[in-house]
Structure formats: structure tokens, C-alpha cells
């Protein structure tokens, strides 16, 4: 069951990665980056449950903090307030 959930998250990751690489402008790329980080956090949490290792949850937590800070920083950079 968990393997099926992990496999179900892979096509959206590929589509959002495509949007990140081919985005028409910077705000679309930042939105794709934020969505991609949420999907990777979800994948890490499912992998932690599947493997039975809590270290993946720690990595997911750190990635969530860094991803949020990065999106806020990019957003402020686009507004020229940095």
C-alpha cells in the first residue's frame, strides 16, 4: 500500500519539475519550487513509514524549514525588498 502511494507521487513530481525548468516566468518557477518541496517532504515521510526509519522524518523536517525559508526569500527578492 505504501509503495503504491510512493509511486502515485512520482508523476506529479515529474510534471512540476518540468514546470520548474520550463516556467514562463520567475513567479511560476517559485510556485513550482514550493510545490516540489511539499511533494518531496511527503515522499520522505512515506519513505520513513515504509522503511521504518525515523531519520527520514528528521530530514523531511529540515527540508521543510529550508524550503519555506527559500520560497520566502525568493518572493522577497522578486519584490525587490531584499
PyMOL CGO cylinders between C-alpha atoms (Angstrom):
from pymol import cmd
from pymol.cgo import CYLINDER

trace = [
    CYLINDER, 0.00, 0.00, 0.00, 2.74, 2.49, 0.89, 0.3, 1, 1, 1, 1, 1, 1,
    CYLINDER, 2.74, 2.49, 0.89, 4.71, 1.55, -2.21, 0.3, 1, 1, 1, 1, 1, 1,
    CYLINDER, 4.71, 1.55, -2.21, 1.65, 2.38, -4.31, 0.3, 1, 1, 1, 1, 1, 1,
    CYLINDER, 1.65, 2.38, -4.31, 1.36, 5.78, -2.62, 0.3, 1, 1, 1, 1, 1, 1,
    CYLINDER, 1.36, 5.78, -2.62, 5.02, 6.49, -3.29, 0.3, 1, 1, 1, 1, 1, 1,
    CYLINDER, 5.02, 6.49, -3.29, 4.58, 5.54, -6.93, 0.3, 1, 1, 1, 1, 1, 1,
    CYLINDER, 4.58, 5.54, -6.93, 1.49, 7.76, -7.18, 0.3, 1, 1, 1, 1, 1, 1,
    CYLINDER, 1.49, 7.76, -7.18, 3.54, 10.79, -6.14, 0.3, 1, 1, 1, 1, 1, 1,
    CYLINDER, 3.54, 10.79, -6.14, 6.21, 10.33, -8.79, 0.3, 1, 1, 1, 1, 1, 1,
    CYLINDER, 6.21, 10.33, -8.79, 4.26, 11.58, -11.88, 0.3, 1, 1, 1, 1, 1, 1,
    CYLINDER, 4.26, 11.58, -11.88, 3.30, 14.87, -10.20, 0.3, 1, 1, 1, 1, 1, 1,
    CYLINDER, 3.30, 14.87, -10.20, 6.94, 15.36, -9.21, 0.3, 1, 1, 1, 1, 1, 1,
    CYLINDER, 6.94, 15.36, -9.21, 7.98, 14.94, -12.85, 0.3, 1, 1, 1, 1, 1, 1,
    CYLINDER, 7.98, 14.94, -12.85, 5.31, 17.36, -14.08, 0.3, 1, 1, 1, 1, 1, 1,
    CYLINDER, 5.31, 17.36, -14.08, 6.17, 20.01, -11.50, 0.3, 1, 1, 1, 1, 1, 1,
    CYLINDER, 6.17, 20.01, -11.50, 9.88, 19.59, -12.21, 0.3, 1, 1, 1, 1, 1, 1,
    CYLINDER, 9.88, 19.59, -12.21, 9.09, 20.24, -15.87, 0.3, 1, 1, 1, 1, 1, 1,
    CYLINDER, 9.09, 20.24, -15.87, 7.21, 23.43, -14.90, 0.3, 1, 1, 1, 1, 1, 1,
    CYLINDER, 7.21, 23.43, -14.90, 10.16, 24.48, -12.74, 0.3, 1, 1, 1, 1, 1, 1,
    CYLINDER, 10.16, 24.48, -12.74, 12.61, 24.06, -15.61, 0.3, 1, 1, 1, 1, 1, 1,
    CYLINDER, 12.61, 24.06, -15.61, 10.42, 25.47, -18.40, 0.3, 1, 1, 1, 1, 1, 1,
    CYLINDER, 10.42, 25.47, -18.40, 8.38, 28.02, -16.44, 0.3, 1, 1, 1, 1, 1, 1,
    CYLINDER, 8.38, 28.02, -16.44, 7.42, 31.13, -18.38, 0.3, 1, 1, 1, 1, 1, 1,
    CYLINDER, 7.42, 31.13, -18.38, 8.47, 33.50, -15.60, 0.3, 1, 1, 1, 1, 1, 1,
    CYLINDER, 8.47, 33.50, -15.60, 10.05, 33.60, -12.16, 0.3, 1, 1, 1, 1, 1, 1,
    CYLINDER, 10.05, 33.60, -12.16, 6.84, 33.54, -10.06, 0.3, 1, 1, 1, 1, 1, 1,
    CYLINDER, 6.84, 33.54, -10.06, 5.75, 30.31, -11.78, 0.3, 1, 1, 1, 1, 1, 1,
    CYLINDER, 5.75, 30.31, -11.78, 9.14, 28.77, -11.06, 0.3, 1, 1, 1, 1, 1, 1,
    CYLINDER, 9.14, 28.77, -11.06, 8.95, 29.78, -7.39, 0.3, 1, 1, 1, 1, 1, 1,
    CYLINDER, 8.95, 29.78, -7.39, 5.49, 28.28, -7.07, 0.3, 1, 1, 1, 1, 1, 1,
    CYLINDER, 5.49, 28.28, -7.07, 6.74, 25.08, -8.71, 0.3, 1, 1, 1, 1, 1, 1,
    CYLINDER, 6.74, 25.08, -8.71, 9.68, 25.02, -6.30, 0.3, 1, 1, 1, 1, 1, 1,
    CYLINDER, 9.68, 25.02, -6.30, 7.34, 25.35, -3.32, 0.3, 1, 1, 1, 1, 1, 1,
    CYLINDER, 7.34, 25.35, -3.32, 5.06, 22.60, -4.60, 0.3, 1, 1, 1, 1, 1, 1,
    CYLINDER, 5.06, 22.60, -4.60, 8.04, 20.39, -5.37, 0.3, 1, 1, 1, 1, 1, 1,
    CYLINDER, 8.04, 20.39, -5.37, 9.37, 20.80, -1.84, 0.3, 1, 1, 1, 1, 1, 1,
    CYLINDER, 9.37, 20.80, -1.84, 5.97, 19.80, -0.39, 0.3, 1, 1, 1, 1, 1, 1,
    CYLINDER, 5.97, 19.80, -0.39, 5.91, 16.69, -2.58, 0.3, 1, 1, 1, 1, 1, 1,
    CYLINDER, 5.91, 16.69, -2.58, 9.46, 15.75, -1.57, 0.3, 1, 1, 1, 1, 1, 1,
    CYLINDER, 9.46, 15.75, -1.57, 8.54, 16.15, 2.09, 0.3, 1, 1, 1, 1, 1, 1,
    CYLINDER, 8.54, 16.15, 2.09, 5.55, 13.86, 1.52, 0.3, 1, 1, 1, 1, 1, 1,
    CYLINDER, 5.55, 13.86, 1.52, 7.78, 11.33, -0.21, 0.3, 1, 1, 1, 1, 1, 1,
    CYLINDER, 7.78, 11.33, -0.21, 10.27, 11.41, 2.65, 0.3, 1, 1, 1, 1, 1, 1,
    CYLINDER, 10.27, 11.41, 2.65, 7.50, 10.89, 5.22, 0.3, 1, 1, 1, 1, 1, 1,
    CYLINDER, 7.50, 10.89, 5.22, 6.09, 7.94, 3.28, 0.3, 1, 1, 1, 1, 1, 1,
    CYLINDER, 6.09, 7.94, 3.28, 9.59, 6.52, 2.90, 0.3, 1, 1, 1, 1, 1, 1,
    CYLINDER, 9.59, 6.52, 2.90, 10.12, 6.82, 6.65, 0.3, 1, 1, 1, 1, 1, 1,
    CYLINDER, 10.12, 6.82, 6.65, 6.97, 4.83, 7.30, 0.3, 1, 1, 1, 1, 1, 1,
    CYLINDER, 6.97, 4.83, 7.30, 7.81, 2.27, 4.60, 0.3, 1, 1, 1, 1, 1, 1,
    CYLINDER, 7.81, 2.27, 4.60, 11.38, 1.70, 5.79, 0.3, 1, 1, 1, 1, 1, 1,
    CYLINDER, 11.38, 1.70, 5.79, 10.63, 2.10, 9.49, 0.3, 1, 1, 1, 1, 1, 1,
    CYLINDER, 10.63, 2.10, 9.49, 13.41, 4.65, 10.00, 0.3, 1, 1, 1, 1, 1, 1,
    CYLINDER, 13.41, 4.65, 10.00, 12.80, 7.93, 11.76, 0.3, 1, 1, 1, 1, 1, 1,
    CYLINDER, 12.80, 7.93, 11.76, 15.87, 9.64, 10.30, 0.3, 1, 1, 1, 1, 1, 1,
    CYLINDER, 15.87, 9.64, 10.30, 13.86, 10.35, 7.14, 0.3, 1, 1, 1, 1, 1, 1,
    CYLINDER, 13.86, 10.35, 7.14, 11.39, 12.35, 9.22, 0.3, 1, 1, 1, 1, 1, 1,
    CYLINDER, 11.39, 12.35, 9.22, 14.23, 14.47, 10.58, 0.3, 1, 1, 1, 1, 1, 1,
    CYLINDER, 14.23, 14.47, 10.58, 15.46, 15.12, 7.05, 0.3, 1, 1, 1, 1, 1, 1,
    CYLINDER, 15.46, 15.12, 7.05, 11.90, 15.98, 5.97, 0.3, 1, 1, 1, 1, 1, 1,
    CYLINDER, 11.90, 15.98, 5.97, 11.57, 18.46, 8.84, 0.3, 1, 1, 1, 1, 1, 1,
    CYLINDER, 11.57, 18.46, 8.84, 14.83, 20.22, 7.99, 0.3, 1, 1, 1, 1, 1, 1,
    CYLINDER, 14.83, 20.22, 7.99, 13.91, 20.24, 4.32, 0.3, 1, 1, 1, 1, 1, 1,
    CYLINDER, 13.91, 20.24, 4.32, 10.55, 21.81, 5.18, 0.3, 1, 1, 1, 1, 1, 1,
    CYLINDER, 10.55, 21.81, 5.18, 12.24, 24.61, 7.14, 0.3, 1, 1, 1, 1, 1, 1,
    CYLINDER, 12.24, 24.61, 7.14, 14.80, 25.30, 4.44, 0.3, 1, 1, 1, 1, 1, 1,
    CYLINDER, 14.80, 25.30, 4.44, 12.20, 25.07, 1.66, 0.3, 1, 1, 1, 1, 1, 1,
    CYLINDER, 12.20, 25.07, 1.66, 9.88, 27.55, 3.37, 0.3, 1, 1, 1, 1, 1, 1,
    CYLINDER, 9.88, 27.55, 3.37, 12.71, 29.99, 4.02, 0.3, 1, 1, 1, 1, 1, 1,
    CYLINDER, 12.71, 29.99, 4.02, 13.88, 29.68, 0.43, 0.3, 1, 1, 1, 1, 1, 1,
    CYLINDER, 13.88, 29.68, 0.43, 10.45, 30.41, -1.03, 0.3, 1, 1, 1, 1, 1, 1,
    CYLINDER, 10.45, 30.41, -1.03, 10.03, 33.45, 1.23, 0.3, 1, 1, 1, 1, 1, 1,
    CYLINDER, 10.03, 33.45, 1.23, 13.49, 34.68, 0.26, 0.3, 1, 1, 1, 1, 1, 1,
    CYLINDER, 13.49, 34.68, 0.26, 12.82, 34.26, -3.46, 0.3, 1, 1, 1, 1, 1, 1,
    CYLINDER, 12.82, 34.26, -3.46, 9.47, 36.01, -3.10, 0.3, 1, 1, 1, 1, 1, 1,
    CYLINDER, 9.47, 36.01, -3.10, 11.03, 38.97, -1.34, 0.3, 1, 1, 1, 1, 1, 1,
    CYLINDER, 11.03, 38.97, -1.34, 13.77, 39.07, -3.96, 0.3, 1, 1, 1, 1, 1, 1,
    CYLINDER, 13.77, 39.07, -3.96, 11.13, 39.35, -6.68, 0.3, 1, 1, 1, 1, 1, 1,
    CYLINDER, 11.13, 39.35, -6.68, 9.54, 42.26, -4.86, 0.3, 1, 1, 1, 1, 1, 1,
    CYLINDER, 9.54, 42.26, -4.86, 12.97, 43.96, -4.71, 0.3, 1, 1, 1, 1, 1, 1,
    CYLINDER, 12.97, 43.96, -4.71, 12.81, 44.36, -0.92, 0.3, 1, 1, 1, 1, 1, 1,
    CYLINDER, 12.81, 44.36, -0.92, 15.98, 42.45, -0.14, 0.3, 1, 1, 1, 1, 1, 1,
]
cmd.load_cgo(trace, "trace")
